[in-house]
């Protein structure tokens, strides 16, 4: 099903909207209302990069925080450590997020270059950085980079970063667990973003695709249902690419 959900982005806009209408007809109205309520507060303006986070409970908690505080995109570098969240901790949060995974050689570099090519700033978290997340001044969309539990972010992250940010601390401990750091950063930065005059909302195109993705992911046997609905739409003259039906 995950493969089909990714392929739904290939559907032309009229087909996406038609499929949304079909899915709404078989979804409880109160569930549709809840999806739209959450979607209205989602943003792509602040994104996450998780570099080789290897402990399952941390991976899971990072995803759960991203969902809870309203981030949409999580970029996962797993060239050294496999990203393996635990469902009991993540509580299904991954289906409400757009996950982008990078493995194999030069994964961190490819991930960050892809982000920068979209005009998104890269801010790596570092204990001694002078810029605080508590009073962060947005200069544009930003991707926050968090490194491994033991070593933090790699040298590649620092080389490619546009800036460094920290969580100010006043105790003897000099660092937080990575999942706690993600939660602290998002809990401060996203409410501040929404209070600002910045246009932080999703583009119409991304909002439509995300709504479609969520409606489909929320159904039991969604793969079978979506395939059937797409066949019906194709018969009605809507364009459905062959690779979507093959997923």
C-alpha positions, 0 to 999 in steps of 0.5 A, a space after each residue: 500500500 505504501 508504494 501505491 500511496 507514493 504513486 498517487 502523486 503521479 495522478 493529474 490534478 483532475 484525477 486526484 480531485 475525483 479520487 478524493 470525492 470518491 474516497 470522501 463518499 466512503 469515509 465518515 463525515 466526522 473523519 473527513 472533518 478531522 482530516 481537514 482540520 489537521 491538514 489546515 495546520 500542516 506545514 512544509 515550511 519547517 522540515 526535519 532531517 534525521 541522520 542515522 537515528 538508530 534506536 527504534 524508540 527514538 525514531 518512533 518518537 521523532 515521527 510522533 513529534 513531527 505529526 503532533 506539532 504539524 510538520 509534514 516532511 521528514 527526510 531520513 538518512 539511513 546509510 549507516 543505521 537503518 531507520 526502524 520505528 516502533 509502531 507502539 511508540 509512533 502510534 501510526 504517525 508515519 502515515 500522516 507524514 511524507 517520509 523521504 529516505 536516503 540510503 547508500 553512498 553519500 546519502 547525507 549529501 544527496 539529502 541536503 542538496 535535494 533540500 537546498 535545491 528546493 530553496 530550503 535553508 539547512 539548519 543543523 542542531 549543535 549544542 554550542 551554536 549561538 542561535 537559539 531555537 527559542 527566538 529563531 528568526 525565519 529567513 525562509 523555509 528551513 530543514 532542521 538536521 538532527 544527528 545520531 544519538 551518540 555523535 550528533 550530526 556528521 561533518 557533512 551536515 555542518 559543511 552544507 548547513 546554512 546555519 547552526 541552532 541550539 537549545 539553550 541549557 542551564 544544567 550540568 547535562 550538555 545535550 538532550 535525547 534526539 527525540 526530546 530535541 526534536 520535540 523541543 525545537 518543533 514545540 517552539 518553532 512551529 507555534 512561533 511560525 503560525 503567529 508570524 505573518 509568514 505564509 506557512 500553509 501548504 501550497 494548493 497542490 501539496 494540500 490536495 495530494 496530502 488530503 488524497 494520501 490521508 483519505 486513502 491511508 485511513 481506510 482498511 484495505 485501501 490498496 484494493 479500494 483505491 485500485 477499484 476506484 481508479 479503474 472506475 475513474 479511468 473508465 469515465 475518461 480520467 487519466 490514470 498513468 499505468 505505473 499507478 495501476 501497477 503499484 
